Amino acid sequence: MVCMSVEHTPVLLNEALELLDVRPGGLYVDCTVGLGGHAEAILERLGGQGQFLGIDRDQAALDRARERLNRFRNLELYHSNFKNLPLIMSRLSRETIDGCLIDLGVSSMQLTSADRGFSLRETGPLDMRMDLDQKITASQLLHQLNEDQLTDLFRRYGEEPSARKIAAAIVVERRVRRLQTTRDLAELVERVKGRRPGSRIHPATQVFQALRIEVNQELSGLEEFLEAVIQRLSPGGRLVVVSFHSLEDRVVKQLFQKQAGRCICFRPGDACICPRQERVRILTKKPVVPSAQEIGANPRSRSAKLRAVEKIGV
Ligand SMILES: C[S@@+](CC[C@H](N)C(=O)[O-])C[C@H]1O[C@@H](n2cnc3c(N)ncnc32)[C@H](O)[C@@H]1O
């Protein structure tokens, strides 16, 4: 039986498992093990055979996962950025992966722990580092970037229409005091943008998203990493990715199309510069999204999109 964590409900669990098609004896990697919800279900399907690698850059999450998964013997957990997977793999006797899950974003535990500084609703230090060994916090970023850089950040990673106004207000505010807490920033953005009557979404949501992406360099190297995973998949091996915002989903979608040999440059005929090499088969023509029932039970799942591919070859 799959035990649901009280602090993070795995999103699209059944859909992810079905697409991962776990086969006993294989090597499966969960690149974002979090509190181990998906991992536990994968390990149960592995049935004590094969091998499981779990990675997370958040030591606190990994400690919880270790506790939850301690009844399984065929697993190794690594505190690392998943971009180090090729390095981790180089220490193993196996060269190929039979299935890989990447459940991007933050866990509910990270979101609701005030001291981690991810949440708009909890007052805490404006931190947002997934890995506490990282050097730069969100507060430091707000004080280091100039107005143009802040504007660009809020536009690029938050798609925030009031980016310029918010950046200007931050620059004025930081002359008189440090923006140190989540509340300092949330209130400043609310003052600049106001609140839409009746809206349950906080006006600072996009600014928080942009800062989190930048602090954790969430998009940098994602495409290259997905490519590296596909390279290491065994024939018939599967990669399943769950993303939570359109910027991530766009990277995943385009990379999958490129790896499936499709054109993503949209230049006509001979002018096309895409490699057109078919390395994978796309298993999800449209992204899989949570049912109304799942969203009702776990509102944080509402923006999830799942895409999956299978490696071609014999
Ligand atoms: C949505 S949660 C995963 C939840 C997990 N599937 C479960 O069922 O409990 C995302 C996790 O990915 C981790 N994470 C995000 N980016 C990462 C990266 N580049 N390398 C390693 N871990 C990362 C976060 O620290 C977080 O714990």
The ligand as an SDF file (V2000), in Angstrom:
LIG
                    3D

 27 29  0  0  0  0  0  0  0  0999 V2000
    7.6080   18.5780   -6.0270 C   0  0  0  0  0  0  0  0  0  0  0  0
    8.8690   18.0690   -4.9410 S   0  0  0  0  0  0  0  0  0  0  0  0
    9.0090   16.3430   -5.2030 C   0  0  0  0  0  0  0  0  0  0  0  0
    8.0560   15.5630   -4.3790 C   0  0  0  0  0  0  0  0  0  0  0  0
    8.2120   14.0590   -4.4920 C   0  0  0  0  0  0  0  0  0  0  0  0
    7.9440   13.5820   -5.8250 N   0  0  0  0  0  0  0  0  0  0  0  0
    7.3320   13.3410   -3.4810 C   0  0  0  0  0  0  0  0  0  0  0  0
    6.4750   12.5500   -3.8940 O   0  0  0  0  0  0  0  0  0  0  0  0
    7.4930   13.5750   -2.2820 O   0  0  0  0  0  0  0  0  0  0  0  0
   10.2780   18.6540   -5.7510 C   0  0  0  0  0  0  0  0  0  0  0  0
   11.5920   18.3390   -5.0500 C   0  0  0  0  0  0  0  0  0  0  0  0
   12.6130   18.5190   -6.0230 O   0  0  0  0  0  0  0  0  0  0  0  0
   13.7450   19.0520   -5.4070 C   0  0  0  0  0  0  0  0  0  0  0  0
   14.5090   19.6860   -6.4800 N   0  0  0  0  0  0  0  0  0  0  0  0
   14.1310   20.7030   -7.2860 C   0  0  0  0  0  0  0  0  0  0  0  0
   15.1040   20.9850   -8.1680 N   0  0  0  0  0  0  0  0  0  0  0  0
   16.1150   20.1070   -7.9290 C   0  0  0  0  0  0  0  0  0  0  0  0
   17.3900   19.8910   -8.5220 C   0  0  0  0  0  0  0  0  0  0  0  0
   17.8410   20.6490   -9.5280 N   0  0  0  0  0  0  0  0  0  0  0  0
   18.1460   18.8790   -8.0560 N   0  0  0  0  0  0  0  0  0  0  0  0
   17.7080   18.0900   -7.0320 C   0  0  0  0  0  0  0  0  0  0  0  0
   16.5210   18.2690   -6.4170 N   0  0  0  0  0  0  0  0  0  0  0  0
   15.7330   19.2640   -6.8630 C   0  0  0  0  0  0  0  0  0  0  0  0
   13.1930   19.9890   -4.3620 C   0  0  0  0  0  0  0  0  0  0  0  0
   14.1290   20.1980   -3.3280 O   0  0  0  0  0  0  0  0  0  0  0  0
   11.9440   19.2380   -3.8850 C   0  0  0  0  0  0  0  0  0  0  0  0
   12.2190   18.4630   -2.7450 O   0  0  0  0  0  0  0  0  0  0  0  0
  1  2  1  0
  2  3  1  0
  2 10  1  0
  3  4  1  0
  4  5  1  0
  5  6  1  0
  5  7  1  0
  7  8  2  0
  7  9  1  0
 10 11  1  0
 11 12  1  0
 11 26  1  0
 12 13  1  0
 13 14  1  0
 13 24  1  0
 14 15  1  0
 14 23  1  0
 15 16  2  0
 16 17  1  0
 17 18  1  0
 17 23  2  0
 18 19  1  0
 18 20  2  0
 20 21  1  0
 21 22  2  0
 22 23  1  0
 24 25  1  0
 24 26  1  0
 26 27  1  0
M  CHG  2   2   1   9  -1
M  END
$$$$
